Amino acid sequence: MDTEAEQRIYLSSPHMSGDEQDYIREAFATNWIAPLGPNVEAFERQVADYVGVQGAVALSSGTAALHLALKYLGVNRGDSVICSSLTFSASANPIIYEGGVPVFIDADPSNWNMSPQALARALEELKKTGKLPKAAIIVDLYGQSASMEPLLELLEHYQVPVIEDAAEALGATYQGKPCGSFGKFGVFSFNGNKIITTSGGGMLVSDNLKALDKVRFWATQARDKARHYQHSEIGYNYRLSNVLAGIGRGQMKVIDERVNTRRAIFDRYYAALNKVDGLDFMPEASYGRSNRWLTTLTLDPEKTGVTVNDVLIALEEHNIEARPVWKPLHLQPVFKDCPYYPHEIGKSVSDELFAKGICLPSGTNMTEAEQDRVIEIVSRLLK
């Protein structure tokens, strides 16, 4: 086995632009090592301007951003919160933090995001109980916007405020408008595997500057304006550090380049594999432009003769990381008692996508030779 063949290929590893060190050095030179500082404020402005919203608050994670958005919207014990089911658990965990009850909504087969028809059925039933949801979390899955127009129309009709979980979708658009700019709040993640990273970190964005000020207050331990340490509310240690925000500033310089590269990686996979009977790539909805954070596809074992697990094992044997698509939250043991609304009665799209879906390595620092290794192994297995 040659050196390159032995090298690990990761699903989506961090990819630095080269400018991050300048901002980190500046933080060290000026001793802005503590949380907050010039990099934080500049990074917030960069993201807000890029997304086209009035303001942003840099936080320790996307999960923290979701948590504080739910808190601001008044989610309390026993309140229900609508949430996409086909997503990572971080989308729903903050509902539990505030004592809420997740109500999971299935995926639409045309875009893998929240199903408007399942949502309509859920809202109609919840209205009959006399207690509508306190909020709704709409996830933009794998870098593709949800079908915002029908979803927002439904939720506005029932006066349910929306949080857009765009953790995976920075740089994607819906009808020409950036993901993260819909609803009362938008959430981004800068975890190490995202399209840009700050190592760890997240961002809450909104046009409501008053709300962001309140979130900023909570995120810095809810310290009252006093010479001594005084607290009238429970706060959180959720702010992003000035050093990590410096990484974010360098990363934001190349966000469009990163999106274009991810899309090019998808195109190479598609060109090589799309004619295989029983293999279908995650569709790109006509209403927007995906950032193709991860190249995802489904395999029908009856047609391909192989399962997702077969492909995962074959890739791992060649030191290549791949993953199944997200296990739907309504199937997770921790959420087993939560309500779930499938796309159609008796037909759960999320379950099918989980059973047949796989995510291929998609990092922007992959070489073409590395991508060819993945294609070769998958092609050989399918033949």
Order of alpha helices (4+ residues) and beta strands (2+ residues): alpha-alpha-alpha-beta-alpha-beta-alpha-beta-alpha-beta-alpha-beta-beta-beta-beta-beta-alpha-alpha-alpha-beta-beta-beta-alpha-alpha-beta-beta-alpha-beta-alpha
